[in-house]
Amino acid sequence: MTSEITLFVNPTAGRGRGAHAAQPAASALRDAGFSVRTVLGQDADDALRRARDAVEGGTGALIAVGGDGMASLALQAVAGTRTPLGVIAVGTGNDFARTLGLPVRDPAAAGRLAAEALKGGRIMDVDLGRVGEKWFGTVLASGFDSRVNDRGNRMRWPSGRFKYDLAMIAELASFRPVAYRITLDGDVHEVEATLVAVGNGTSYGGGMRICADARTDDGLFDITVVGDCSRTTLIKVFPKVYRGTHLSHPKVSVHRAAKVELAAAGVTGYADGEPLGALPLTAVCVPGAVRVLGPRVLGPRI
């Protein structure tokens, strides 16, 4: 493994935290004896091209500095290669890092962990989801949650998570359950649902544990289906998502499958917070698709 490491930086992540976070992360890596090169991009396409060039050039690791958007972009460069991925999570949501048990908003600690993992060979192969050519590490959202994401992305004010809280309130006023056709490893389910979330990871939206029991080492998605809730029921259930206790609600069901096909009219799919396009979409869980620096080791599923 080469001693040159590439920091893949989003300077605007977390209201500017990305630019500041690169410095302590780079210092931790240099203190461990690594040579550090920083990659920025003029836009997402340019950044991804530069990241892929670094991977093809044989960098020892690609370390994403930013939020889930930057981690997702990095996944497009390293998935299916032998180049390990590190994450310095300093964005708004940081759900990929949360799923893997990595430090959040502590760039020095995350940098030290990445350096220790490289030195000690503590690198784990973890699963990813794939829709077409797009890889994702956390959750594919569809239904009420993706409508909130749609609306939040159109809002110029306020910034951060608060705008999605406002978007949720606005969507509650008009939301109705949607007719879904869900195919799980060939088994077809036709249901009225408020949302369907396909989880490679556990959470989205900055810690909403919609797929609380999902694992990144079992080759399967956890699929959380929230049934035909009334607005009143949805308001009562929603706060439980942060603790993962919503899974016991009678309107919620959880399934596991390696291939998920979702079809519903007028619904956009989002994965890792990024739009994938209108349903129908097919997601496949790809075992061991990416090598990650220093994630927690999961025990057996109970």
DOPA-708201 format. One record per residue (C-alpha): residue in three letters; z, y, x. Coordinates in steps of 0.05 Angstrom, whole numbers, padded with zeros to 5 digits, always signed. Layout:
<nodes>
ALAZYX
...
</nodes>
This chain:
<nodes>
MET+00000+00000+00000
THR-00019+00068+00027
SER+00037+00118+00038
GLU-00002+00174+00003
ILE+00022+00186-00068
THR-00014+00228-00120
LEU+00025+00274-00166
PHE-00015+00284-00230
VAL+00013+00350-00257
ASN+00009+00386-00324
PRO+00036+00455-00306
THR+00043+00476-00379
ALA+00084+00415-00402
GLY+00151+00431-00434
ARG+00138+00507-00435
GLY+00124+00509-00361
ARG+00173+00455-00338
GLY+00116+00414-00310
ALA+00100+00463-00254
HIS+00174+00468-00234
ALA+00186+00393-00240
ALA+00132+00376-00190
GLN+00172+00408-00133
PRO+00236+00365-00135
ALA+00195+00303-00151
ALA+00150+00315-00090
SER+00211+00329-00047
ALA+00243+00263-00066
LEU+00180+00226-00048
ARG+00171+00262+00018
ASP+00243+00250+00036
ALA+00228+00176+00027
GLY+00171+00180+00077
PHE+00112+00187+00030
SER+00054+00236+00036
VAL+00045+00272-00029
ARG-00020+00302-00057
THR-00021+00342-00121
VAL-00077+00337-00172
LEU-00088+00390-00226
GLY-00146+00397-00273
GLN-00181+00456-00307
ASP-00178+00417-00372
ALA-00162+00346-00395
ASP-00231+00318-00377
ASP-00229+00349-00308
ALA-00158+00325-00296
LEU-00176+00254-00317
ARG-00236+00254-00271
ARG-00193+00276-00212
ALA-00140+00223-00228
ARG-00193+00169-00231
ASP-00220+00193-00164
ALA-00150+00187-00134
VAL-00143+00116-00161
GLU-00212+00095-00136
GLY-00195+00127-00069
GLY-00136+00080-00060
THR-00075+00124-00074
GLY-00010+00086-00069
ALA+00012+00109-00138
LEU-00007+00158-00192
ILE+00055+00196-00216
ALA+00047+00236-00280
VAL+00088+00300-00285
GLY+00092+00326-00355
GLY+00100+00299-00425
ASP+00070+00242-00465
GLY+00002+00275-00464
MET+00001+00273-00389
ALA+00028+00202-00387
SER-00027+00182-00436
LEU-00080+00215-00393
ALA-00054+00179-00332
LEU-00057+00113-00369
GLN-00132+00122-00378
ALA-00138+00126-00302
VAL-00093+00068-00281
ALA-00096+00017-00338
GLY-00129-00047-00315
THR-00122-00029-00241
ARG-00070-00048-00189
THR-00049+00024-00178
PRO+00022+00034-00203
LEU+00042+00090-00250
GLY+00103+00134-00243
VAL+00128+00182-00296
ILE+00165+00247-00285
ALA+00181+00262-00358
VAL+00190+00337-00371
GLY+00152+00348-00435
THR+00174+00358-00507
GLY+00174+00285-00530
ASN+00176+00240-00468
ASP+00173+00177-00511
PHE+00137+00134-00460
ALA+00192+00147-00410
ARG+00245+00134-00463
THR+00213+00067-00480
LEU+00214+00046-00407
GLY+00285+00071-00394
LEU+00262+00123-00343
PRO+00298+00190-00331
VAL+00280+00246-00380
ARG+00280+00319-00358
ASP+00310+00303-00291
PRO+00251+00307-00243
ALA+00293+00297-00180
ALA+00323+00232-00207
ALA+00256+00209-00232
GLY+00225+00224-00164
ARG+00279+00185-00128
LEU+00271+00126-00175
ALA+00196+00125-00163
ALA+00207+00127-00088
GLU+00258+00072-00090
ALA+00213+00029-00133
LEU+00155+00038-00084
LYS+00200+00022-00025
GLY+00232-00038-00058
GLY+00171-00065-00094
ARG+00205-00054-00161
ILE+00141-00051-00201
MET+00134-00083-00270
ASP+00071-00101-00308
VAL+00078-00075-00379
ASP+00036-00080-00442
LEU-00009-00026-00470
GLY-00045-00017-00535
ARG-00120-00006-00536
VAL-00165+00024-00590
GLY-00237+00020-00567
GLU-00235+00049-00497
LYS-00171+00088-00508
TRP-00105+00062-00481
PHE-00036+00079-00510
GLY+00035+00065-00488
THR+00079+00085-00547
VAL+00059+00085-00621
LEU-00004+00089-00662
ALA+00016+00131-00723
SER-00020+00132-00789
GLY-00003+00160-00858
PHE+00051+00211-00871
ASP+00069+00217-00797
SER-00003+00228-00775
ARG-00012+00281-00830
VAL+00049+00317-00802
ASN+00018+00313-00733
ASP-00048+00340-00761
ARG-00013+00399-00793
GLY+00033+00412-00734
ASN-00026+00414-00686
ARG-00059+00468-00729
MET+00003+00512-00728
ARG+00006+00567-00676
TRP+00079+00583-00690
PRO+00133+00561-00677
SER+00127+00521-00613
GLY+00159+00454-00593
ARG+00188+00402-00640
PHE+00209+00454-00692
LYS+00137+00465-00716
TYR+00132+00390-00732
ASP+00196+00395-00773
LEU+00164+00452-00813
ALA+00099+00412-00818
MET+00139+00354-00847
ILE+00170+00398-00900
ALA+00101+00425-00919
GLU+00071+00355-00923
LEU+00127+00329-00967
ALA+00106+00376-01022
SER+00039+00343-01031
PHE+00045+00273-01001
ARG+00029+00210-01040
PRO+00029+00138-01015
VAL-00037+00112-00991
ALA-00073+00046-01005
TYR-00077+00007-00940
ARG-00113-00055-00919
ILE-00074-00082-00859
THR-00100-00142-00821
LEU-00049-00174-00773
ASP-00081-00227-00728
GLY-00129-00242-00784
ASP-00077-00243-00840
VAL-00095-00190-00892
HIS-00044-00147-00930
GLU-00063-00096-00983
VAL-00006-00049-00995
GLU+00013+00021-01019
ALA+00047+00053-00960
THR+00076+00119-00938
LEU+00060+00104-00866
VAL+00041+00048-00819
ALA+00063+00053-00746
VAL+00038+00005-00693
GLY+00087+00004-00636
ASN+00076-00018-00565
GLY+00135+00027-00549
THR+00195+00043-00592
SER+00190+00116-00609
TYR+00148+00178-00621
GLY+00162+00251-00636
GLY+00215+00258-00583
GLY+00260+00199-00599
MET+00243+00179-00670
ARG+00253+00103-00662
ILE+00202+00083-00715
CYS+00190+00016-00680
ALA+00260+00009-00653
ASP+00255-00064-00632
ALA+00186-00060-00599
ARG+00180-00088-00528
THR+00130-00074-00474
ASP+00132-00144-00444
ASP+00118-00192-00502
GLY+00044-00184-00514
LEU+00056-00162-00586
PHE+00059-00098-00627
ASP+00116-00084-00674
ILE+00085-00057-00738
THR+00131-00016-00783
VAL+00107-00008-00854
VAL+00143+00043-00898
GLY+00125+00026-00969
ASP+00110+00069-01030
CYS+00170+00115-01023
SER+00184+00174-01068
ARG+00195+00241-01033
THR+00269+00235-01048
THR+00273+00166-01015
LEU+00233+00190-00955
ILE+00279+00249-00944
LYS+00339+00201-00945
VAL+00308+00150-00899
PHE+00277+00198-00849
PRO+00341+00218-00811
LYS+00355+00144-00798
VAL+00292+00139-00756
TYR+00328+00173-00698
ARG+00377+00115-00694
GLY+00328+00060-00713
THR+00371+00041-00773
HIS+00314+00054-00823
LEU+00288-00016-00808
SER+00340-00047-00856
HIS+00317-00004-00915
PRO+00285-00046-00971
LYS+00223-00002-00970
VAL+00212-00017-00896
SER+00182-00081-00867
VAL+00168-00100-00795
HIS+00113-00147-00772
ARG+00090-00171-00703
ALA+00018-00183-00682
ALA-00027-00177-00622
LYS-00086-00148-00661
VAL-00079-00098-00718
GLU-00134-00071-00762
LEU-00117-00011-00806
ALA-00161+00015-00862
ALA-00143+00072-00910
ALA-00183+00130-00939
GLY-00171+00200-00913
VAL-00121+00180-00858
THR-00126+00199-00784
GLY-00096+00155-00730
TYR-00055+00185-00673
ALA-00032+00148-00611
ASP+00015+00177-00559
GLY+00010+00241-00600
GLU-00065+00246-00589
PRO-00117+00239-00645
LEU-00157+00175-00645
GLY-00200+00189-00706
ALA-00204+00169-00779
LEU-00185+00099-00802
PRO-00209+00044-00800
LEU-00183+00030-00730
THR-00169-00034-00692
ALA-00113-00037-00641
VAL-00105-00094-00591
CYS-00042-00106-00549
VAL-00063-00121-00477
PRO-00008-00157-00438
GLY+00010-00130-00369
ALA-00044-00076-00373
VAL-00009-00026-00327
ARG+00039-00030-00268
VAL+00098+00018-00276
LEU+00148+00042-00224
GLY+00221+00027-00238
PRO+00225+00011-00312
ARG+00286-00024-00341
VAL+00283-00099-00344
LEU+00287-00123-00416
GLY+00328-00183-00436
PRO+00307-00237-00484
ARG+00291-00217-00555
ILE+00347-00235-00603
</nodes>
